[in-house]
């Protein structure tokens, strides 16, 4: 009798505070944990109705809930589709890219930031659901009590919430909402026109620089040609106007130098043969040859270096063969 009383008391103690089915809060906790991943950050469970059947390990919870958005949802929209729907002219995209091909490397580097800003196409996003939008959500799960906690398993969804898209945070910060697309295109067109003008101005300046460089090069070539001509003429004028020739001497195995000038002038003749030297000034008569050889004090031989000079002209040097 005593053992029966103890068993009854223990059973009563274990059942104190026990519930045969999960409470509304337990159901809400399971649903919040299982909100679809794409909506988890922006949706909350509202107006849940639960139908709970069975008991113990066979407890099944069927739920019907309303999901409510705290933020709007968006989806990406094709660039060309947005341009067409807003009747925006996108011809300048191609014109800028085409015009930039004719720029020099230095000019491209200088305008790179402006060109990129004027030709970069953003991601356009359209709102698919507004903040506060709701959708039904159906499903079921199994629940069982473990000590003092309900543990859910086998979660199934019979009707996914009809809320498509992603939160704004899922897109790049530069994404443009389609509601702002027309204004964006209008602002960009002004920016593109400015960049195109800069490209054309840069090209004209480069062309002008090329023309200046070409003209400068031509002027330099002309100046150099004139300088070369003047130098040639000056060199020609500086040439000693004396004709020189050699002939065998009448006496001895030596040679005689013959000088003839087109004008009367003084010629200084200098000869070196090893350590031997011979110097003498001669007066030339225009058109009359003057011979210098053994009889005049020096018989020229092979290897003699003979220098003819006058202060008004460049000297001539002759090596006797």
ROMI-47639 format. One line per field, with one value per residue (C-alpha): residue number from 1; residue in one letter; y, x, z. Coordinates in pm, 1 decimal, padded with zeros to 6 digits. Last residue first. Layout:
<sites>
keke	(NUM, ...)
drenpa	(A, ...)
north	(Y, ...)
east	(X, ...)
up	(Z, ...)
</sites>
This chain:
<sites>
keke	(321, 320, 319, 318, 317, 316, 315, 314, 313, 312, 311, 310, 309, 308, 307, 306, 305, 304, 303, 302, 301, 300, 299, 298, 297, 296, 295, 294, 293, 292, 291, 290, 289, 288, 287, 286, 285, 284, 283, 282, 281, 280, 279, 278, 277, 276, 275, 274, 273, 272, 271, 270, 269, 268, 267, 266, 265, 264, 263, 262, 261, 260, 259, 258, 257, 256, 255, 254, 253, 252, 251, 250, 249, 248, 247, 246, 245, 244, 243, 242, 241, 240, 239, 238, 237, 236, 235, 234, 233, 232, 231, 230, 229, 228, 227, 226, 225, 224, 223, 222, 221, 220, 219, 218, 217, 216, 215, 214, 213, 212, 211, 210, 209, 208, 207, 206, 205, 204, 203, 202, 201, 200, 199, 198, 197, 196, 195, 194, 193, 192, 191, 190, 189, 188, 187, 186, 185, 184, 183, 182, 181, 180, 179, 178, 177, 176, 175, 174, 173, 172, 171, 170, 169, 168, 167, 166, 165, 164, 163, 162, 161, 160, 159, 158, 157, 156, 155, 154, 153, 152, 151, 150, 149, 148, 147, 146, 145, 144, 143, 142, 141, 140, 139, 138, 137, 136, 135, 134, 133, 132, 131, 130, 129, 128, 127, 126, 125, 124, 123, 122, 121, 120, 119, 118, 117, 116, 115, 114, 113, 112, 111, 110, 109, 108, 107, 106, 105, 104, 103, 102, 101, 100, 99, 98, 97, 96, 95, 94, 93, 92, 91, 90, 89, 88, 87, 86, 85, 84, 83, 82, 81, 80, 79, 78, 77, 76, 75, 74, 73, 72, 71, 70, 69, 68, 67, 66, 65, 64, 63, 62, 61, 60, 59, 58, 57, 56, 55, 54, 53, 52, 51, 50, 49, 48, 47, 46, 45, 44, 43, 42, 41, 40, 39, 38, 37, 36, 35, 34, 33, 32, 31, 30, 29, 28, 27, 26, 25, 24, 23, 22, 21, 20, 19, 18, 17, 16, 15, 14, 13, 12, 11, 10, 9, 8, 7, 6, 5, 4, 3, 2, 1)
drenpa	(X, X, X, X, X, X, X, X, X, X, X, X, X, X, X, X, X, X, X, X, X, X, X, X, X, X, X, X, X, X, X, X, X, X, X, X, X, X, X, X, X, X, X, X, X, X, X, X, X, X, X, X, X, X, X, X, X, X, X, X, X, X, X, X, X, X, X, X, X, X, X, X, X, X, X, X, X, X, X, X, X, X, X, X, X, X, X, X, X, X, X, X, X, X, X, X, X, X, X, X, X, X, X, X, X, X, X, X, X, X, X, X, X, X, X, X, X, X, X, X, X, X, X, X, X, X, X, X, X, X, X, X, X, X, X, X, X, X, X, X, X, X, X, X, X, X, X, X, X, X, X, X, X, X, X, X, X, X, X, X, X, X, X, X, X, X, X, X, X, X, X, X, X, X, X, X, X, X, X, X, X, X, X, X, X, X, X, X, X, X, X, X, X, X, X, X, X, X, X, X, X, X, X, X, X, X, X, X, X, X, X, X, X, X, X, X, X, X, X, X, X, X, X, X, X, X, X, X, X, X, X, X, X, X, X, X, X, X, X, X, X, X, X, X, X, X, X, X, X, X, X, X, X, X, X, X, X, X, X, X, X, X, X, X, X, X, X, X, X, X, X, X, X, X, X, X, X, X, X, X, X, X, X, X, X, X, X, X, X, X, X, X, X, X, X, X, X, X, X, X, X, X, X, X, X, X, X, X, X, X, X, X, X, X, X, X, X, X, X, X, X)
north	(05951.7, 06297.3, 06379.2, 06700.4, 06925.6, 07223.9, 07514.2, 07687.7, 08037.6, 08402.7, 08340.4, 08152.9, 07796.7, 07505.9, 07207.6, 06934.9, 06599.0, 06417.7, 06043.7, 05987.6, 06266.4, 06637.3, 06813.3, 07120.0, 07446.6, 07610.7, 07404.1, 07084.3, 07168.7, 07444.2, 07525.0, 07828.1, 07822.2, 08156.9, 08214.3, 08487.8, 08548.4, 08356.2, 08499.6, 08227.3, 08197.0, 07930.6, 07653.3, 07331.7, 07087.1, 06771.2, 06563.8, 06307.1, 06471.2, 06789.2, 07050.6, 07394.3, 07619.0, 07961.3, 08100.4, 08471.2, 08577.4, 08691.2, 08534.0, 08216.9, 08036.9, 07781.8, 07569.0, 07302.4, 07076.0, 06913.3, 06554.6, 06383.3, 06125.5, 06379.7, 06643.7, 06733.1, 06680.3, 06445.4, 06614.9, 06698.9, 06904.0, 07167.6, 07408.4, 07704.6, 07875.0, 07768.3, 07664.9, 07911.5, 08015.0, 07651.5, 07604.7, 07915.9, 07783.7, 07446.5, 07610.2, 07832.8, 07528.7, 07334.5, 07629.0, 07660.6, 07289.6, 07306.7, 07599.9, 07417.1, 07102.7, 07309.3, 07484.5, 07149.0, 07009.4, 07317.0, 07289.1, 06920.0, 06989.8, 07269.2, 07042.5, 06765.1, 07008.9, 07123.5, 06762.1, 06700.4, 07011.8, 06896.2, 06547.7, 06688.3, 06909.8, 06608.3, 06402.0, 06687.8, 06733.6, 06360.8, 06389.3, 06683.9, 06504.4, 06199.0, 06403.0, 06560.7, 06215.7, 06078.3, 06327.7, 06241.9, 05867.9, 05892.1, 06100.2, 05833.3, 05553.3, 05683.6, 05460.5, 05186.4, 05180.6, 05240.1, 05007.8, 05198.5, 05045.3, 04700.4, 04470.0, 04237.1, 04538.4, 04631.4, 04312.0, 04035.1, 03939.9, 03731.5, 03723.7, 03460.2, 03284.6, 02914.1, 02688.3, 02329.8, 02390.1, 02098.5, 02086.4, 01725.7, 01821.6, 02048.7, 02016.1, 02132.8, 02194.0, 02085.7, 01732.3, 01673.0, 01744.0, 01651.6, 01843.6, 01739.6, 02002.9, 02147.2, 02394.6, 02699.3, 03057.2, 03341.2, 03666.3, 04023.1, 04357.6, 04599.8, 04726.3, 04705.0, 04403.3, 04356.2, 04683.0, 04714.3, 04713.0, 04857.6, 04756.7, 05040.7, 05084.0, 05239.8, 05465.5, 05817.9, 05726.4, 05524.6, 05811.5, 06065.0, 05840.2, 05755.4, 06114.4, 06169.2, 05806.3, 05816.3, 06143.2, 05987.4, 05676.7, 05890.5, 05921.7, 05778.7, 05487.7, 05732.7, 05848.7, 05496.0, 05439.2, 05783.7, 05729.7, 05384.7, 05511.3, 05826.8, 05623.9, 05542.9, 05757.5, 05702.3, 05608.5, 05511.8, 05162.2, 05127.4, 05225.0, 04996.3, 04699.6, 04773.4, 04764.6, 04433.6, 04447.4, 04314.7, 04224.0, 04412.6, 04355.8, 04622.7, 04625.1, 04513.7, 04251.7, 04056.6, 03677.9, 03548.5, 03207.2, 02880.2, 02601.5, 02225.1, 02094.0, 01718.3, 01551.2, 01187.4, 01192.5, 01279.9, 01371.2, 01373.0, 01675.3, 02047.1, 02287.3, 02622.5, 02965.9, 03231.2, 03594.2, 03734.2, 03593.8, 03854.2, 03929.9, 04136.5, 03941.1, 03593.0, 03663.3, 03498.9, 03220.9, 03118.2, 03160.4, 02842.7, 02981.3, 03227.0, 02938.2, 02728.6, 03018.7, 03098.4, 02737.7, 02750.7, 03083.3, 02946.0, 02663.3, 02314.0, 02025.6, 01789.7, 02038.3, 01949.3, 02195.6, 01912.4, 01588.0, 01461.3, 01529.0, 01340.6, 01042.2, 01053.0, 01072.5, 00779.7, 00575.1, 00658.9, 00567.8, 00235.8, 00162.6, 00232.6, 00000.0)
east	(10311.8, 10386.6, 10134.3, 09944.6, 09774.4, 09558.6, 09496.7, 09160.9, 09159.8, 09223.4, 09542.0, 09707.2, 09832.7, 09994.0, 10107.6, 10335.5, 10384.4, 10681.2, 10623.4, 10786.7, 11032.1, 11019.7, 11343.5, 11377.1, 11574.3, 11432.1, 11660.4, 11542.4, 11176.9, 10918.5, 10736.9, 10510.2, 10232.2, 10099.0, 09720.3, 09724.1, 10079.2, 10178.5, 10415.1, 10590.1, 10655.8, 10901.1, 10925.5, 11132.4, 11154.6, 11353.1, 11276.8, 11077.6, 11010.0, 10802.3, 10725.8, 10568.0, 10469.5, 10323.9, 10129.1, 10097.1, 09830.9, 09761.3, 09439.6, 09340.6, 09633.9, 09886.9, 10127.0, 10368.1, 10551.6, 10870.3, 10970.3, 11296.0, 11532.4, 11783.1, 11765.5, 11463.1, 11233.8, 10939.7, 10604.0, 10352.3, 10033.1, 09848.9, 09575.9, 09528.8, 09205.8, 09235.2, 08886.8, 08723.5, 08464.1, 08364.5, 08343.6, 08128.6, 07907.1, 07880.2, 07809.1, 07547.9, 07386.1, 07397.6, 07245.2, 06974.5, 06897.4, 06893.7, 06652.5, 06424.2, 06434.1, 06366.9, 06074.7, 05933.2, 05973.5, 05805.9, 05521.2, 05479.8, 05492.6, 05238.3, 05013.4, 05047.0, 04965.6, 04661.2, 04550.6, 04601.8, 04399.2, 04125.9, 04126.9, 04108.0, 03815.6, 03635.6, 03690.7, 03578.9, 03264.0, 03186.6, 03234.2, 02990.5, 02732.3, 02767.7, 02705.2, 02394.3, 02274.6, 02349.3, 02118.0, 01833.2, 01894.7, 01883.8, 01563.2, 01397.9, 01530.6, 01408.6, 01100.2, 01314.5, 01522.6, 01891.9, 02159.0, 02464.8, 02440.8, 02471.3, 02175.0, 02091.5, 02038.1, 01727.7, 01557.2, 01504.9, 01231.5, 00916.7, 00638.6, 00374.4, 00430.2, 00496.6, 00189.0, 00222.7, 00534.8, 00674.6, 00874.3, 00969.5, 01080.1, 00984.5, 01107.7, 00877.6, 01065.9, 01001.3, 01147.5, 01137.2, 00785.0, 00715.6, 00627.5, 00576.4, 00542.5, 00280.5, 00229.9, 00057.5, 00178.4, -00044.6, 00103.2, 00128.6, 00258.9, 00357.9, 00665.3, 00591.9, 00637.5, 00804.5, 00995.8, 01206.7, 01585.2, 01824.8, 02189.6, 02400.5, 02558.0, 02904.2, 02951.7, 02961.0, 03143.4, 03399.8, 03460.0, 03504.3, 03749.4, 03951.8, 03980.2, 04346.8, 04442.9, 04274.4, 04454.0, 04792.8, 04719.6, 04617.5, 04249.4, 04088.4, 03926.2, 03755.3, 03522.6, 03384.5, 03327.0, 03165.9, 02941.5, 02834.6, 02710.8, 02578.7, 02312.4, 02129.8, 01819.8, 01558.1, 01197.7, 01145.4, 01024.3, 01297.5, 01578.7, 01437.7, 01421.2, 01769.7, 01910.1, 01739.7, 01554.9, 01681.4, 01427.3, 01307.0, 01133.2, 00999.6, 01076.1, 00879.9, 00699.4, 00411.1, 00374.8, 00022.8, -00010.9, -00195.7, -00052.1, -00086.9, 00078.6, 00123.0, 00177.2, 00277.0, 00568.7, 00327.1, -00015.9, -00224.0, -00368.4, -00289.9, -00463.0, -00284.7, -00395.4, -00126.2, -00226.7, 00126.9, 00473.0, 00737.6, 00922.3, 01231.8, 01536.3, 01384.6, 01237.8, 01498.4, 01553.1, 01187.4, 01054.8, 01147.2, 01271.9, 00983.4, 00741.0, 00892.3, 00877.1, 00517.0, 00420.0, 00584.0, 00418.6, 00078.6, 00128.5, 00240.5, 00001.4, -00061.0, 00072.4, 00273.3, 00288.8, 00262.7, 00265.1, 00590.3, 00474.3, 00147.1, 00339.0, 00569.6, 00274.8, 00105.9, 00424.3, 00471.6, 00110.1, 00143.6, 00462.1, 00283.7, 00000.0)
up	(-10281.6, -10143.6, -09871.3, -09940.2, -09685.7, -09779.0, -09543.4, -09490.7, -09632.0, -09541.5, -09339.6, -09632.3, -09614.1, -09799.1, -09588.8, -09731.0, -09559.8, -09720.1, -09741.6, -10079.6, -10168.6, -10241.0, -10329.2, -10116.4, -10160.7, -10468.8, -10700.1, -10536.6, -10591.1, -10603.7, -10927.7, -10968.0, -11226.2, -11355.7, -11360.5, -11098.4, -10974.3, -10663.3, -10403.9, -10206.4, -09835.2, -09710.4, -09453.8, -09449.3, -09162.4, -09093.7, -08787.4, -08984.3, -09315.5, -09264.9, -09529.5, -09486.3, -09779.5, -09703.6, -09994.9, -10069.0, -10318.1, -10672.2, -10794.0, -10977.2, -10816.5, -10949.2, -10746.1, -10885.8, -10641.2, -10772.6, -10714.1, -10624.9, -10778.3, -10905.6, -11177.0, -11390.2, -11094.0, -11136.9, -11123.0, -10850.0, -10863.2, -10667.0, -10775.7, -10543.7, -10445.6, -10076.1, -09974.2, -09736.3, -09991.6, -10035.8, -09661.6, -09638.0, -09916.4, -09748.8, -09411.0, -09572.6, -09735.5, -09407.9, -09223.3, -09485.9, -09463.0, -09081.7, -09094.7, -09337.5, -09123.6, -08811.7, -08977.9, -09086.2, -08733.2, -08585.8, -08836.6, -08753.7, -08379.4, -08421.3, -08628.5, -08371.5, -08090.5, -08286.7, -08328.8, -07956.3, -07875.9, -08112.9, -07958.1, -07604.3, -07706.7, -07860.6, -07544.0, -07318.6, -07528.6, -07496.6, -07119.8, -07099.7, -07314.9, -07089.7, -06774.4, -06925.0, -07033.6, -06687.9, -06520.4, -06758.5, -06723.3, -06342.6, -06351.1, -06565.0, -06345.1, -06008.3, -05985.5, -06137.4, -05821.4, -05885.4, -05745.8, -05619.7, -05268.0, -05422.9, -05372.0, -05080.1, -04853.7, -05051.9, -04930.6, -05185.0, -05428.0, -05419.7, -05157.9, -05224.8, -04890.3, -04954.3, -04920.4, -04791.0, -04584.1, -04387.5, -04062.2, -03970.1, -03617.1, -03324.7, -02962.2, -02677.4, -02354.3, -01993.9, -02001.0, -02377.6, -02501.8, -02860.5, -03173.4, -03534.0, -03799.8, -04034.3, -04314.2, -04448.8, -04506.0, -04621.5, -04748.0, -04617.9, -04744.9, -04466.0, -04654.0, -05024.0, -05248.5, -05588.2, -05598.7, -05912.4, -05919.3, -06176.1, -06151.7, -06281.3, -06626.1, -06623.2, -06925.4, -06780.2, -06458.7, -06655.2, -06898.1, -06615.4, -06426.6, -06739.3, -06869.0, -06778.8, -06842.9, -07182.8, -07265.7, -07180.3, -07386.8, -07684.5, -07763.0, -08076.8, -07894.7, -07658.9, -07938.3, -07986.8, -07614.1, -07583.9, -07886.7, -07765.9, -07427.6, -07596.9, -07779.5, -07453.7, -07516.8, -07244.0, -07325.9, -06959.2, -07053.4, -07314.6, -07080.8, -06809.4, -07047.1, -07177.7, -06824.1, -06729.7, -06396.5, -06062.8, -05793.1, -05485.9, -05150.5, -04914.5, -04541.8, -04230.2, -04436.4, -04282.9, -04286.4, -04211.8, -04056.7, -04093.7, -03883.6, -03847.8, -03534.2, -03492.9, -03150.9, -03197.5, -02951.7, -02670.8, -02793.2, -03107.0, -03282.5, -03276.7, -03514.9, -03507.5, -03622.0, -03649.8, -03692.1, -03757.3, -03822.8, -03904.3, -04228.0, -04319.5, -04205.2, -04250.9, -04592.2, -04820.5, -04563.1, -04549.0, -04189.4, -03999.5, -03666.9, -03648.0, -03705.5, -03426.9, -03178.8, -03271.3, -03197.3, -02854.1, -02778.7, -02871.2, -02619.7, -02712.3, -02631.5, -02337.3, -02084.7, -01773.5, -01481.9, -01229.1, -01425.3, -01278.6, -00922.5, -00976.5, -01109.9, -00810.1, -00562.0, -00732.1, -00714.7, -00342.9, -00263.5, -00442.2, -00248.5, 00086.8, 00000.0)
</sites>
